[in-house]
Amino acid sequence: MGNIQPGSIIGFSGSAAHNALINLGTYGIPGWSLSHVGIIACGPCRKPLLFESLFSCEEPCEILGRQVSGTQAHTLQSAIERSSGPVWHYPLYRELYDHEDKRLSDFLVDTIGTPYDYMGAFRSAGIGLSWIESLFRRQDMTKIFCSEWVMAAYAFIGLHANGNVSRWNPNRLTRRLRRYGVLLKPERLQ
C-alpha cells in the first residue's frame, strides 16, 4: 500500500446505486470518480487509522468499539476490503510536522461519534439550488459528512484554510486540493 502518511486522503469509488447517485450529483463519473473520502491519522495508541464519516457501517469503530452512524475510525485494510470499487490514495505534498500530526489526531479523535449529516451531504452535491444555498448557509459541525470532516481537519491544522467546510463534496474537495498543490497525483490502491 505504499507509504501512506497521516493527512493523506483515501478516496472511494463505489459501484452501488447510492455511489452512482453521489457521483452524478457531484459532477463525477459513476464507478470511477469519488463518492466517499476519509483521512489517515493516528488513533489514541498512535496506530494509523482511516477516519471517515459513514451513514451506515456494520463494522465497529476502532476507537468507540461499537457501530455508529457518522464519524468513526477503521483500519485502512478493512475499509479497502469493504469497498465495492476503486480505492485511491491522495498523498500530501509533504509530510506533516509533528505538531500538525498531533493536532490532526486530536481533532479527529475528539469528533468521533458525531452523527452523520444527510442534509449537509445533499447540500454539498450541487444538485439544483443546493450549492447556491450552501453559499449562504453557515458551516455546522453538529452533524458531519465525509468530505466536510476532511476539510475541517485540514482547516483545523492550518493545511488549507476554508471559511465553510460544509460546502465540500468528495470530488470538489480532491479537485480543489490537487489544483492548489496540497495533494499529489492519486495512486490506485484497489
LINJOUR-V929162 format. One record per residue. N is the residue number from 0. RES is the residue in one letter. BURIAL is 1 if it has 24 or more other C-alpha atoms within 12 Angstrom, else 0. Layout:
BEGIN
n->[N,N]
res->[RES,RES]
burial->[BURIAL,BURIAL]
END
This chain:
BEGIN
n->[0,1,2,3,4,5,6,7,8,9,10,11,12,13,14,15,16,17,18,19,20,21,22,23,24,25,26,27,28,29,30,31,32,33,34,35,36,37,38,39,40,41,42,43,44,45,46,47,48,49,50,51,52,53,54,55,56,57,58,59,60,61,62,63,64,65,66,67,68,69,70,71,72,73,74,75,76,77,78,79,80,81,82,83,84,85,86,87,88,89,90,91,92,93,94,95,96,97,98,99,100,101,102,103,104,105,106,107,108,109,110,111,112,113,114,115,116,117,118,119,120,121,122,123,124,125,126,127,128,129,130,131,132,133,134,135,136,137,138,139,140,141,142,143,144,145,146,147,148,149,150,151,152,153,154,155,156,157,158,159,160,161,162,163,164,165,166,167,168,169,170,171,172,173,174,175,176,177,178,179,180,181,182,183,184,185,186,187,188,189]
res->[M,G,N,I,Q,P,G,S,I,I,G,F,S,G,S,A,A,H,N,A,L,I,N,L,G,T,Y,G,I,P,G,W,S,L,S,H,V,G,I,I,A,C,G,P,C,R,K,P,L,L,F,E,S,L,F,S,C,E,E,P,C,E,I,L,G,R,Q,V,S,G,T,Q,A,H,T,L,Q,S,A,I,E,R,S,S,G,P,V,W,H,Y,P,L,Y,R,E,L,Y,D,H,E,D,K,R,L,S,D,F,L,V,D,T,I,G,T,P,Y,D,Y,M,G,A,F,R,S,A,G,I,G,L,S,W,I,E,S,L,F,R,R,Q,D,M,T,K,I,F,C,S,E,W,V,M,A,A,Y,A,F,I,G,L,H,A,N,G,N,V,S,R,W,N,P,N,R,L,T,R,R,L,R,R,Y,G,V,L,L,K,P,E,R,L,Q]
burial->[0,0,0,1,1,1,1,1,1,1,1,1,1,1,1,0,0,0,1,1,1,1,1,1,1,1,0,1,0,1,1,1,1,1,1,1,1,1,1,1,1,1,1,0,0,0,0,1,1,1,1,1,1,1,1,0,0,0,0,0,1,1,1,0,0,0,1,1,1,1,1,1,1,1,1,1,0,0,1,1,0,0,1,0,1,1,1,1,1,1,1,1,0,0,0,1,0,0,0,1,1,1,1,1,1,0,1,1,1,0,1,1,1,1,1,1,1,1,0,1,1,1,1,1,1,1,0,0,0,1,1,0,0,1,0,0,0,0,1,1,1,0,1,1,1,1,1,1,1,1,1,1,1,1,1,1,1,0,1,1,0,0,0,1,1,1,1,1,1,1,1,1,1,1,1,0,1,0,0,0,0,1,1,1,0,1,0,0,1,1]
END
